[in-house]
Amino acid sequence: MSFWDSVTKLIEKQLVDRAFNLSGQHKDLYCEKCRRITDHVSVSHAASLARTNRHQFVGIRMFSHVVGKLSDLNPVENMLIGRPYRCGKCGGEIVD
C-alpha cells in the first residue's frame, strides 16, 4: 500500500465517520463542566433533542423527535454543524 493510498483511506474514513452519526462511538474531548478531557460517547440527534426538550409539551417533544430522526439521516448537518457527544462523567453534551 502506497503512502497516497493510506492517506486516501484515512480521509475517507474520517469523512464517513463525520457524515454518518453512528451512536456509541467513543471520543476523548474537553468537557466544559468537568474542566478536563473525558470520555464522550456519540448520541443521536433525536436523543439529544429529546433530552433537551424533556420538560416541554408533548407536541414540541414529538416535533423535535421527528426533526432529530431526520437530522440523524442527513449527513449534511453532521458535516456542517457536527455530531452530539455526551460526557461519560457528568452527562453534559457538546457538539463536535
TORKOL-4160 file (C-alpha; in steps of 0.2 Angstrom, whole numbers, padded with zeros to 4 digits, m for minus):
96
<pt num="1" X="0000" Y="0000" Z="0000"/>
<pt num="2" X="0007" Y="0017" Z="m0005"/>
<pt num="3" X="0008" Y="0032" Z="0005"/>
<pt num="4" X="m0006" Y="0041" Z="m0005"/>
<pt num="5" X="m0017" Y="0025" Z="m0003"/>
<pt num="6" X="m0015" Y="0026" Z="0016"/>
<pt num="7" X="m0019" Y="0045" Z="0016"/>
<pt num="8" X="m0034" Y="0042" Z="0004"/>
<pt num="9" X="m0041" Y="0028" Z="0016"/>
<pt num="10" X="m0039" Y="0039" Z="0031"/>
<pt num="11" X="m0048" Y="0054" Z="0023"/>
<pt num="12" X="m0062" Y="0043" Z="0018"/>
<pt num="13" X="m0064" Y="0035" Z="0035"/>
<pt num="14" X="m0064" Y="0052" Z="0043"/>
<pt num="15" X="m0077" Y="0059" Z="0031"/>
<pt num="16" X="m0088" Y="0044" Z="0033"/>
<pt num="17" X="m0086" Y="0044" Z="0052"/>
<pt num="18" X="m0091" Y="0063" Z="0052"/>
<pt num="19" X="m0105" Y="0061" Z="0039"/>
<pt num="20" X="m0115" Y="0047" Z="0047"/>
<pt num="21" X="m0120" Y="0049" Z="0065"/>
<pt num="22" X="m0116" Y="0031" Z="0072"/>
<pt num="23" X="m0121" Y="0032" Z="0090"/>
<pt num="24" X="m0110" Y="0024" Z="0103"/>
<pt num="25" X="m0093" Y="0029" Z="0097"/>
<pt num="26" X="m0081" Y="0035" Z="0110"/>
<pt num="27" X="m0070" Y="0050" Z="0109"/>
<pt num="28" X="m0059" Y="0060" Z="0121"/>
<pt num="29" X="m0065" Y="0078" Z="0122"/>
<pt num="30" X="m0063" Y="0093" Z="0133"/>
<pt num="31" X="m0079" Y="0094" Z="0145"/>
<pt num="32" X="m0083" Y="0112" Z="0150"/>
<pt num="33" X="m0092" Y="0106" Z="0166"/>
<pt num="34" X="m0079" Y="0094" Z="0171"/>
<pt num="35" X="m0065" Y="0106" Z="0166"/>
<pt num="36" X="m0054" Y="0091" Z="0159"/>
<pt num="37" X="m0053" Y="0079" Z="0145"/>
<pt num="38" X="m0065" Y="0065" Z="0147"/>
<pt num="39" X="m0073" Y="0050" Z="0138"/>
<pt num="40" X="m0088" Y="0056" Z="0127"/>
<pt num="41" X="m0100" Y="0044" Z="0118"/>
<pt num="42" X="m0109" Y="0050" Z="0102"/>
<pt num="43" X="m0128" Y="0050" Z="0104"/>
<pt num="44" X="m0141" Y="0053" Z="0090"/>
<pt num="45" X="m0148" Y="0070" Z="0086"/>
<pt num="46" X="m0165" Y="0063" Z="0091"/>
<pt num="47" X="m0159" Y="0058" Z="0109"/>
<pt num="48" X="m0150" Y="0074" Z="0111"/>
<pt num="49" X="m0166" Y="0084" Z="0106"/>
<pt num="50" X="m0177" Y="0073" Z="0117"/>
<pt num="51" X="m0166" Y="0076" Z="0132"/>
<pt num="52" X="m0166" Y="0095" Z="0129"/>
<pt num="53" X="m0185" Y="0096" Z="0127"/>
<pt num="54" X="m0190" Y="0083" Z="0140"/>
<pt num="55" X="m0199" Y="0096" Z="0150"/>
<pt num="56" X="m0209" Y="0104" Z="0135"/>
<pt num="57" X="m0226" Y="0100" Z="0129"/>
<pt num="58" X="m0230" Y="0083" Z="0121"/>
<pt num="59" X="m0232" Y="0092" Z="0104"/>
<pt num="60" X="m0215" Y="0100" Z="0105"/>
<pt num="61" X="m0207" Y="0084" Z="0110"/>
<pt num="62" X="m0215" Y="0074" Z="0095"/>
<pt num="63" X="m0209" Y="0088" Z="0083"/>
<pt num="64" X="m0192" Y="0088" Z="0090"/>
<pt num="65" X="m0191" Y="0069" Z="0089"/>
<pt num="66" X="m0196" Y="0070" Z="0070"/>
<pt num="67" X="m0183" Y="0083" Z="0067"/>
<pt num="68" X="m0170" Y="0073" Z="0077"/>
<pt num="69" X="m0173" Y="0057" Z="0067"/>
<pt num="70" X="m0172" Y="0067" Z="0050"/>
<pt num="71" X="m0156" Y="0075" Z="0056"/>
<pt num="72" X="m0149" Y="0058" Z="0060"/>
<pt num="73" X="m0151" Y="0053" Z="0042"/>
<pt num="74" X="m0145" Y="0069" Z="0035"/>
<pt num="75" X="m0126" Y="0069" Z="0033"/>
<pt num="76" X="m0125" Y="0087" Z="0028"/>
<pt num="77" X="m0130" Y="0093" Z="0046"/>
<pt num="78" X="m0117" Y="0082" Z="0053"/>
<pt num="79" X="m0104" Y="0089" Z="0041"/>
<pt num="80" X="m0108" Y="0107" Z="0044"/>
<pt num="81" X="m0114" Y="0108" Z="0062"/>
<pt num="82" X="m0106" Y="0092" Z="0070"/>
<pt num="83" X="m0111" Y="0077" Z="0080"/>
<pt num="84" X="m0118" Y="0077" Z="0098"/>
<pt num="85" X="m0107" Y="0069" Z="0111"/>
<pt num="86" X="m0112" Y="0066" Z="0129"/>
<pt num="87" X="m0099" Y="0066" Z="0143"/>
<pt num="88" X="m0096" Y="0050" Z="0152"/>
<pt num="89" X="m0093" Y="0058" Z="0169"/>
<pt num="90" X="m0106" Y="0072" Z="0170"/>
<pt num="91" X="m0118" Y="0069" Z="0156"/>
<pt num="92" X="m0116" Y="0086" Z="0148"/>
<pt num="93" X="m0117" Y="0087" Z="0129"/>
<pt num="94" X="m0106" Y="0095" Z="0117"/>
<pt num="95" X="m0106" Y="0096" Z="0098"/>
<pt num="96" X="m0090" Y="0091" Z="0089"/>
